[in-house]
Amino acid sequence: MFLLKAKKVFIKKMTILTLVLSVVIGLVYHLFIPDRYFPWFPAIPVFFYLFGLFYINMFSLAYRLGEDKMIPLFLVSKGTKFLVSVLIVAIYCFAVRHEVLPFVATFLVFYVSFLIFETVYFTNIELRLKKKKKLKQKQ
């Protein structure tokens, strides 16, 4: 029950974050710097949304394997996201070469926003689980 609720809340909050960031950044490009807009912009929110779904599924797996597996799996997921992100930015910079600076800046805004969101969310989950475990030990 806890896992299903945590997944639903995470997906709901992540969807809101993705939509808000996409709309705000899209409006900034279209209203203030339309000449800097790049056609690959929609791929950035899609990438981070899909990676968020990957995170929550890894969290589910770790929860089923045991609470002691959650932190290592979280760190492996963060490392994987970082490496894949660097690879995507490098490929874009060398292969596409269209509006590289706006692409990298937009990618970084999404990366940092999702990093903060995911870290806060999973830290709160971990704290709740520890609190729940302490209450069980006292009983």
MIGUVEX-86176 format. One record per residue (C-alpha): residue number from 1; residue in three letters; chain; y, z, x. Coordinates in steps of 0.1 Angstrom, whole numbers. Layout:
NODE   resi   resn   chain       y       z       x
NODE    NUM    ala       A       Y       Z       X
...
This chain:
NODE   resi   resn   chain       y       z       x
NODE      1    met       A       0       0       0
NODE      2    phe       A      24      10      28
NODE      3    leu       A      17     -22      47
NODE      4    leu       A      22     -45      17
NODE      5    lys       A      55     -28       8
NODE      6    ala       A      67     -30      45
NODE      7    lys       A      59     -67      46
NODE      8    lys       A      77     -74      14
NODE      9    val       A     108     -55      25
NODE     10    phe       A     108     -71      59
NODE     11    ile       A     105    -107      45
NODE     12    lys       A     132    -100      19
NODE     13    lys       A     157     -86      45
NODE     14    met       A     148    -113      70
NODE     15    thr       A     154    -140      43
NODE     16    ile       A     188    -125      35
NODE     17    leu       A     197    -123      72
NODE     18    thr       A     186    -159      78
NODE     19    leu       A     206    -172      48
NODE     20    val       A     238    -153      56
NODE     21    leu       A     238    -163      93
NODE     22    ser       A     230    -199      84
NODE     23    val       A     258    -202      58
NODE     24    val       A     284    -184      79
NODE     25    ile       A     277    -203     111
NODE     26    gly       A     273    -236      91
NODE     27    leu       A     307    -230      75
NODE     28    val       A     323    -222     108
NODE     29    tyr       A     311    -255     122
NODE     30    his       A     321    -275      91
NODE     31    leu       A     355    -259      85
NODE     32    phe       A     367    -251     120
NODE     33    ile       A     349    -272     146
NODE     34    pro       A     332    -301     128
NODE     35    asp       A     332    -322     160
NODE     36    arg       A     309    -295     176
NODE     37    tyr       A     282    -296     149
NODE     38    phe       A     248    -307     162
NODE     39    pro       A     221    -322     140
NODE     40    trp       A     195    -297     153
NODE     41    phe       A     213    -267     137
NODE     42    pro       A     189    -263     108
NODE     43    ala       A     160    -260     132
NODE     44    ile       A     174    -228     147
NODE     45    pro       A     172    -206     115
NODE     46    val       A     138    -221     107
NODE     47    phe       A     125    -212     142
NODE     48    phe       A     137    -176     139
NODE     49    tyr       A     124    -173     103
NODE     50    leu       A      90    -185     113
NODE     51    phe       A      89    -162     143
NODE     52    gly       A      98    -133     119
NODE     53    leu       A      68    -142      98
NODE     54    phe       A      47    -142     130
NODE     55    tyr       A      61    -107     138
NODE     56    ile       A      53     -92     104
NODE     57    asn       A      17    -106     106
NODE     58    met       A      13     -92     141
NODE     59    phe       A      25     -59     127
NODE     60    ser       A      -1     -60     100
NODE     61    leu       A     -28     -68     125
NODE     62    ala       A     -17     -39     147
NODE     63    tyr       A     -15     -15     118
NODE     64    arg       A     -51     -24     108
NODE     65    leu       A     -63     -20     144
NODE     66    gly       A     -47      14     148
NODE     67    glu       A     -12      28     151
NODE     68    asp       A     -15      30     189
NODE     69    lys       A     -17      -8     191
NODE     70    met       A      17     -13     173
NODE     71    ile       A      41      -8     203
NODE     72    pro       A      22     -29     228
NODE     73    leu       A      18     -57     202
NODE     74    phe       A      55     -54     194
NODE     75    leu       A      64     -58     231
NODE     76    val       A      40     -87     235
NODE     77    ser       A      56    -104     205
NODE     78    lys       A      91     -98     220
NODE     79    gly       A      81    -113     253
NODE     80    thr       A      65    -143     236
NODE     81    lys       A      96    -149     216
NODE     82    phe       A     118    -147     247
NODE     83    leu       A      96    -172     266
NODE     84    val       A      94    -196     237
NODE     85    ser       A     132    -193     232
NODE     86    val       A     139    -201     268
NODE     87    leu       A     116    -230     267
NODE     88    ile       A     133    -244     235
NODE     89    val       A     167    -240     250
NODE     90    ala       A     156    -257     283
NODE     91    ile       A     140    -286     264
NODE     92    tyr       A     171    -291     243
NODE     93    cys       A     194    -289     273
NODE     94    phe       A     174    -314     293
NODE     95    ala       A     160    -337     266
NODE     96    val       A     186    -339     238
NODE     97    arg       A     218    -331     258
NODE     98    his       A     240    -333     226
NODE     99    glu       A     265    -305     222
NODE    100    val       A     245    -282     246
NODE    101    leu       A     271    -253     246
NODE    102    pro       A     273    -250     207
NODE    103    phe       A     235    -252     206
NODE    104    val       A     230    -224     231
NODE    105    ala       A     258    -203     216
NODE    106    thr       A     243    -206     181
NODE    107    phe       A     208    -199     194
NODE    108    leu       A     220    -168     211
NODE    109    val       A     238    -155     180
NODE    110    phe       A     206    -159     160
NODE    111    tyr       A     185    -145     188
NODE    112    val       A     206    -113     192
NODE    113    ser       A     209    -109     154
NODE    114    phe       A     172    -111     149
NODE    115    leu       A     165     -90     179
NODE    116    ile       A     186     -62     165
NODE    117    phe       A     172     -66     130
NODE    118    glu       A     136     -66     141
NODE    119    thr       A     140     -37     166
NODE    120    val       A     157     -15     140
NODE    121    tyr       A     132     -24     113
NODE    122    phe       A     101     -17     134
NODE    123    thr       A     116      14     150
NODE    124    asn       A     122      28     115
NODE    125    ile       A      86      20     106
NODE    126    glu       A      73      36     137
NODE    127    leu       A      94      68     131
NODE    128    arg       A      81      69      95
NODE    129    leu       A      45      66     106
NODE    130    lys       A      50      94     132
NODE    131    lys       A      66     116     106
NODE    132    lys       A      37     109      82
NODE    133    lys       A      12     116     109
NODE    134    lys       A      28     150     117
NODE    135    leu       A      28     160      81
NODE    136    lys       A      -9     152      79
NODE    137    gln       A     -16     173     110
NODE    138    lys       A       3     203      95
NODE    139    gln       A     -19     202      64
